[in-house]
């Protein structure tokens, strides 16, 4: 809802004790991430990982921060760790595919994007990257098909955004 300060206060209370503290630190880190307060985000996410080294959300958010900061190698290590813990994790697959795409390693990016759209059929960004990847691999028919799906999903999202209370 964009009420970040309220979210920060709620997550801080939840981090004080109990088994949910790791997840609360993770969500606090994500809130700081959304505010582009990366130092505070990383501090919270490190605390989440100290409590639960396999906290997948914390690992994703740290990877996203490093990706935003242009440190693809460091980001890659977090997404790869997630995939060793859960090989079908769609967000880790998407971001690792994105890194491969940026490195022009389209053959490695392709199966990752394909897996994402198979498991999350409305993953807008994955369809866009899939279309771009097929294009780079000289598969125009498949690129066009992925692009059409992207445009259809984008239009549906725009419609949903026009109706208050409709989940996107």
N, C-alpha and C positions, 0 to 999 in steps of 0.2 A: 504493500500500500504506500510505500515511499516514506513511512514514518520511521526513519532509521534511528533516531535518538531513542525513541521508545523501545525499539528492537534491541538496541545496545544495552539499555538498562535491564530489560527482561533477560537477555542472555547472560549478562553479568551475574544476576541473581541465581540463575540456573547452574552456573559454573562452580558455585561454592562447594557443593557436595553431591553425593549420590552417584549412581551408576550412569546417569545420563550426562554427567559433566563433560565427557569427551565430546559428545555430540553438541552440547551447548557451546563449548569452546569453538567447535567447527563452525557452527552457525554464526557465532560472534565474529569469527574471522571472515566469513563470507559477507557479513554486513559491512565490516571495514573495507573489504575488497570493493564492494559496490560504491563506497564513498571514496575510493582510490586512496585509501590510507593503508598502503601496503605494509609499512613497518608494523603497525598495530595488527594488521591481518595476520602477518607471519608469526608474530608473538603468540596470538591466540591459537593459530593452527599448530604451532609447535607444542603448545600445552595439550591440545587435543591428542596429538600423536604420542606425547609422553604418557598419557593415560591409556591410549589404545593405538599401538603402532600400526594396526590394520584398519584405521578409520578411513574408509574410502573417500568420504566427502572431503576430509581434511587434505588427503593426498591430491584430489582433483583440484581443490582451490589453490593449493600451493603451486601445482603445475600451471594453473591459469595465470597466477601472478607472474611466474617466471616467463611465461609465454608473452604476457603483456609487456614485460620489461625487455623483451628481445633476447632472453637467454634460453634459446631453444634446447641446448644440450641439457641444461639443468631441468627444464620442463619435461623433456623426454624421459629422464630418469624416473620422475614421479609417475608419469603415465605408464611406463613399462612396469614399474613396481605394482601398480594397480592391476595390470593385465596378468601378472604372475599370480596375484591373489584371486582375481576373478576375470578369466579370459574373455568373457562376453560383455564386459562393462562398456556400455555404449558411449559414454562421455570420454572415457580414456581412449577408446578406439577412435572416436572422432578427432580428438586433439592430437593423437599420435599420427593419424592420417594427415591431418593439417600440417604437421611438422614435415612429414615425408613429402607432401605436395610442395611445400616451400623450398625443400631441398631438391626439387625436380625429380624425386624418386617416385614417379607415378605408379610404377608396378607394385611398390610396397603400399602406397596410399590406397589403391583401388580396393583390395579386399577388406580393408578396414571400413571404408565408406559403405561398401556393399553390406557388410555385416550390420552397421548402424541402421541403415534404412530397413533392413530385414527385421531387426528387433524393435525399432522405433519408427513405424511407417509414416509418422508425421514430422520427422526431424528435418525441418526446413533447411538449416545450414548444411546438413549432410547431403541432401539432394543437390544443392547448389555446387558443393565441392565435387560430388560424384559426376555431375555434368561437366565441370571443368576438367576433371581427371580423364573422363572418356574422350573429351575433345583433344587433350594433350597426347592421348594414346592413339589418336587417329581412328576413333570409332564414332563417326558423326551421328549415326542412327541412334546409338545408345546414349550419346550426349544429348541429343534432341529429346529423347524420351525422358531422361532424368530432368532436363530443363523444364519440360512441360509439367511434370509432377511438381517441381519446385514452384512454378508459377501458379498452379492450381492451389497448392497449400498456402502460398503467400496470399492469394485472393481470399481464401477461407479465413485466414488470420485477420486480414483487413476487415472482413465482414464482422467477425467476432469482436474485434476491437471497437466497432461502431455501436455495439449493443452492450450497455452497462449490465454487469452481472453475468455475462457469458464468458465462461472460461476459454482461454485460448490455448 
